[in-house]
Structure formats: C-alpha cells, structure tokens
Amino acid sequence: MTQVEVWNADETLLHRVSVRHAVRMIWRGVATPVEVHATERFGPYQVPVVVRLVRYVEQKWLYSRTRATYSREGVLLRDGRRCAYCGRLTATTMDHVLPRSRGGATGWSNAVAACEPCNLRKGDRTPDEARMPLRWDPYVPTRVQLHFARAAPSNATHVTTAGKEPAR
C-alpha cells in the first residue's frame, strides 16, 4: 500500500503512515483528509493522500539542542553529501579523518563524507600525509540540523548553527 502524508495542524509535514493507519485516524477524529484519491476506496472511506491532524502536536524533541546519534547516514546528511576533500556533491561514503587503524575514534569529530575516488586515494593515511586537506572541520550536529538536512533537497548547502559554519 502507499504511504499517506500526515500534516500537523499548522500544515507542516510530520511523517508518513500507511493507508490503514490514516483511515483509522480519520475514523477516530484525530485527523481530517486534505487530499484523497478520486476513485480508490478503503471501506466506506476514500483513500487519503494527505491528512491533517485536528490538534497541533508540539515537537519538543526536534527543537532540543541535544546531540544527534552518530551514524554513517548522519555524517552524509551533516555534510550535505558533499565530499570533504574535493567538494563535489557525489559523496556516498564516510571517511575517518584519522584512520581507525591508527587509533582514530568512531564519532562525529573524526568522520567526514567523501566520494569514492577521494576515499580510495586517501586510503589509510591522514589528510596531511595524503596531501588532501579538508575543506571544513567535522563537528557534532544537533538533531534538528539532521532533521532539516533530511528534508532538504540533495543539492542544498550545509545546515549548521551559528559559529559552526564549515569553511569551504
């Protein structure tokens, strides 16, 4: 089945749910349909494409300044899928600035997004040894930064906070 967008009462996108879940939300009076399929039905209801919540749901977790959980996908989102070595928007891998084999930590401050050619070229060396300077310093993002980076188009620039703007 297809996914249905769930909007908050202020019409901001919250998440997506199954058609069955969306119809249950409509039936319980928690949400109202905004857009429906013209011909498809789910029981007595038209199949919704978008539903809007009746009451506003506050997303305190989103706006907390807490650290984001470290992950490969998080590093790629933080860097906007831009290679930290060449700057191209083709980063699909994560590279440890100080290689793990040399005692480098597995964390936000030692990981950057890299394209495959640059990652292979750098290999098991530091950026100085490989003569591949970083275009910006890695940093620890907040959860809200990763949330908005996930929602942004793939060619967007870095999402950062004041004082943490990466040099390019």
DABEL-V457839 format. One record per backbone hydrogen bond with DSSP energy under -1.0 kcal/mol. NH is the residue of the N-H (numbers start at 1). CO is the residue of the C=O. E is the energy in kcal/mol with one decimal. If there is no record, write none. Layout:
NH_CO_E + NH_CO_E
This chain:
4_17_-3.5 + 5_49_-2.1 + 6_15_-3.0 + 7_51_-3.2 + 8_12_-3.0 + 11_8_-2.1 + 14_6_-3.0 + 15_6_-1.1 + 17_4_-2.5 + 22_18_-2.4 + 23_19_-2.6 + 24_20_-2.0 + 25_21_-2.1 + 26_22_-2.1 + 27_23_-2.7 + 28_24_-2.4 + 30_25_-2.0 + 31_25_-1.4 + 32_52_-2.7 + 34_50_-3.0 + 35_50_-1.6 + 37_47_-3.1 + 42_45_-3.6 + 45_42_-1.7 + 47_40_-1.8 + 49_35_-3.4 + 50_35_-1.8 + 51_5_-2.5 + 52_32_-2.9 + 53_7_-2.7 + 54_30_-2.9 + 63_59_-1.0 + 68_141_-1.7 + 75_71_-1.9 + 76_72_-2.0 + 77_73_-2.4 + 78_74_-3.0 + 79_75_-2.1 + 80_77_-1.3 + 81_76_-2.8 + 82_79_-1.3 + 83_88_-3.0 + 84_113_-2.7 + 87_83_-1.3 + 91_81_-1.8 + 92_114_-1.1 + 93_114_-2.3 + 95_112_-3.1 + 97_110_-2.3 + 102_99_-1.6 + 103_100_-1.8 + 104_99_-2.0 + 110_107_-1.4 + 111_108_-1.1 + 112_95_-2.4 + 114_93_-2.9 + 119_115_-2.5 + 120_116_-2.5 + 121_117_-2.3 + 122_118_-2.6 + 123_119_-2.1 + 130_126_-2.1 + 132_127_-2.9 + 135_84_-2.6 + 143_66_-1.4 + 146_142_-1.6 + 147_143_-2.3 + 148_144_-2.4 + 149_145_-2.0 + 150_146_-2.1 + 151_147_-1.4 + 152_148_-1.3 + 156_153_-1.7 + 164_161_-2.2
